[in-house]
Amino acid sequence: MRAGEVMTRNVVTVHPDAPVRKAACMMDDLDVGALPVCDGRRLVGIITDRDITVRATADGMRPDVTPVHAVMTEDVCWCFEDDSVEAIEREMGRRQIRRLPVVDGRKRLVGMISLGDLASDLAEGTERTLRSISWPAEPDRASRRRRASNRDASWPDYGPAADLPRG
């Protein structure tokens, strides 16, 4: 089975200069956890609900003025539409990711493949892939301690409005 056989086509994208709030609203409307970030059809990143929560909200960035490119993941793992599902499952498990943009021979976005796509098409290695993605199944509390110790650090460039309390 190939990626092109199980992927979701006609994927909605967000522009890198769009505000984070727009990306969040799009995710809510579409009931998805990630959007490819494209400049035209060129894939430049991916933004996930986790990027918005951890990189933007936890650091006090304002969603109406923070651009998507400030919090998106730029180093995107992607696959070709003719790649085998087995190879995609191995890569998803190795990198612990739940979704991959799918590109054509010119590296233009043509779809997305998610763990849900694999599960709904009953791809053979889906259970093993889910176990790999989910390992370890415990939260990393170290970053929480680091954030608490940096409370007095200055806000990022796209930080909170002057009239919002800090802390």
C-alpha positions in Angstrom: 0.0 0.0 0.0 1.3 3.5 -0.8 0.8 6.9 0.9 -1.3 8.2 -2.0 -3.9 5.4 -1.4 -4.6 6.3 2.3 -3.7 10.0 2.6 -6.2 12.8 3.0 -6.3 15.0 -0.1 -7.3 18.7 -0.5 -5.7 19.6 2.7 -6.4 23.1 4.1 -3.2 25.1 4.8 -2.3 28.2 6.6 0.1 31.0 5.5 3.2 31.6 7.7 2.3 35.2 8.2 -1.2 34.4 9.5 -1.9 35.1 13.2 -1.8 32.1 15.5 -5.4 32.7 16.4 -6.4 32.1 12.8 -4.6 28.8 12.7 -6.3 27.8 16.0 -9.7 28.7 14.7 -9.1 26.8 11.5 -8.0 23.7 13.5 -11.2 24.0 15.6 -13.4 24.4 12.5 -11.8 21.4 10.7 -11.4 19.3 13.9 -7.7 18.7 13.2 -4.6 18.9 15.4 -2.2 20.2 12.7 -2.1 22.4 9.7 0.6 22.4 7.0 2.1 25.9 6.7 2.5 26.8 3.0 3.7 29.8 1.1 1.7 29.1 -2.0 1.9 25.3 -2.5 5.4 25.2 -1.0 5.5 23.5 2.4 7.5 25.6 4.8 6.4 24.1 8.1 3.7 22.6 10.2 1.8 24.0 13.1 0.1 21.8 15.7 -2.3 22.4 18.5 0.7 21.5 20.8 2.8 24.2 19.1 0.1 26.8 19.9 -0.3 25.6 23.5 3.4 25.0 24.4 5.3 27.5 22.2 2.8 30.3 22.1 0.4 30.2 25.1 2.8 28.9 27.7 5.3 31.7 26.7 2.6 34.4 26.9 2.5 35.2 23.2 -0.6 37.1 22.0 -2.5 34.9 19.5 -3.9 37.9 17.5 -0.4 39.3 16.7 1.9 36.4 16.8 2.5 35.0 13.3 2.3 31.3 12.6 6.0 31.2 11.6 7.0 32.2 15.1 5.7 29.0 16.6 5.5 26.5 13.8 7.8 23.5 13.4 10.1 24.3 10.4 12.0 21.0 10.3 9.1 19.0 8.9 9.3 15.3 8.2 7.4 14.5 5.0 6.9 11.7 2.6 6.2 11.2 -1.1 2.8 10.0 -2.3 4.4 6.8 -3.7 6.2 5.9 -0.5 5.2 2.6 1.1 2.9 2.7 4.1 5.3 0.4 5.9 8.2 2.8 5.5 5.9 5.7 6.6 4.8 3.8 9.7 8.5 3.1 10.7 9.4 6.7 10.3 6.4 8.0 12.2 7.3 5.6 15.0 11.0 6.5 15.0 10.3 10.2 15.1 7.2 9.8 17.4 4.9 11.8 15.1 1.2 11.3 14.4 1.0 13.0 10.9 3.1 13.6 7.9 2.6 16.0 5.0 2.7 14.2 1.6 4.4 15.9 -1.3 4.7 15.2 -5.0 7.9 14.9 -7.1 8.3 18.7 -7.1 7.9 18.7 -3.3 4.5 20.5 -3.4 1.9 19.5 -0.8 -0.6 17.0 -2.1 -2.0 15.6 1.1 -1.6 14.6 4.7 -1.3 11.1 6.2 -2.1 10.6 9.8 -2.2 7.8 12.2 -6.0 8.0 11.9 -5.7 7.5 8.1 -3.6 4.4 8.7 -6.0 3.0 11.3 -9.1 3.6 9.2 -7.5 1.7 6.3 -6.3 -1.0 8.6 -2.7 -0.8 7.6 -0.8 -3.7 9.0 1.8 -1.9 11.2 -0.5 0.7 12.7 -0.6 -0.9 16.2 3.2 -1.1 16.3 3.4 2.5 15.1 1.1 3.8 17.8 3.1 2.0 20.4 6.3 3.6 19.1 4.8 7.1 18.9 3.5 6.9 22.4 6.7 5.7 24.1 7.4 6.7 26.8 3.8 7.2 28.0 4.8 9.5 30.9 5.0 13.3 30.9 8.3 15.1 30.9 8.1 17.3 34.0 11.6 18.8 33.5 10.4 21.6 31.3 7.8 22.7 33.8 10.5 23.1 36.4 12.6 25.1 34.0 9.7 27.4 33.1 9.0 28.0 36.8 12.6 29.0 37.5 12.5 31.5 34.5 9.3 33.3 35.6 11.1 36.7 35.7 12.7 36.2 32.3 11.7 38.7 29.7 8.8 37.9 27.4 9.4 36.9 23.8 9.1 39.4 21.0 5.4 38.4 20.5 4.7 38.5 24.2 1.7 39.6 26.3 0.0 42.9 26.0 1.3 45.6 28.4 -1.9 45.6 30.3 -1.9 41.9 31.1 -0.5 40.7 34.4 2.6 38.6 34.3 3.1 35.4 36.3 
